[in-house]
Amino acid sequence: MGADRILFLTVNRGARSSAELAEDIVHEANALVRLEIDLAKQEIKELAIRNGIAAGLLMFGAVLLALAVLVALPVFLIMLWGQYLLGAAIWLASYVVVGAILVLVGRLTLRLEPPKRTLASLEETKRWALRQIRSHER
């Protein structure tokens, strides 16, 4: 059943029996549900990609922060007794700043929300099906 049949059914509904109209409504609703499932899959895929990137940024930022504490801090303490104190301080500060920025960007990018377009489409289909049923009950 293609889009041509749905269009044809919508145009020529006046000359059909109630049973045929009910069957057509069921077929059209079935097609709409399949399209909504495809929309939901697409939205979930987009959400998974976006959240995957956000999780990657969060992890990389956390690694840089861990490096700042686990690598730069000991070097900083060793250099405290030498002449390279400023270099170690700059190294530590750069890791902390870059790590904090990556964690912040990752957190702002992360979205945990339901697929809005799919929910709106489901509501629209529900209203359409109710209108179809009510219009043929008369």
Summary of the structure (lengths in Angstrom):
residues: 138
radius of gyration: 29.3
end to end distance: 27.5
largest distance: 95.7
contacts: 360
relative contact order: 0.13
helix: 88%
strand: 0%
